[in-house]
Amino acid sequence: MLHFAERFLREYCDGELSDVTMIRHFVSDDALPEAEAEIGAACREYFAPPELPATVMVGVSDVVGGDRDVKIEMEATVPHDRDGHDVDVVELPPPPGSV
């Protein structure tokens, strides 16, 4: 999922993962124990200090939108003047195969 977000930020927002300020993980209660370790490992793979975003993991009874056990929301602050491009507010489309 993070590789998809990285691509989206780069292609649509002229941004990068270091612009991400918050990640929220919504995890099905029954998947929470193993998801915590896997999500932590994935975040450490994509983010390194000091660019670590704030993270929140929320256990939920059901993740809406398919048979997934995890839903991720990200917030990023992308400078409007980066590389001389204007940046619009955009909404991340669902990743391939998630609908």
Buried (B, 14 or more C-beta within 10 A) or exposed (E): BBEBBBEBBEEBBBBBBBBBEEBBBBBBEEBBEEBBEEBEEBBEEBBEEEEEBEBEBEBBEEBEEEEBBBBBEBEBEBEEEBEEEEBEEEEBEEBEEEE
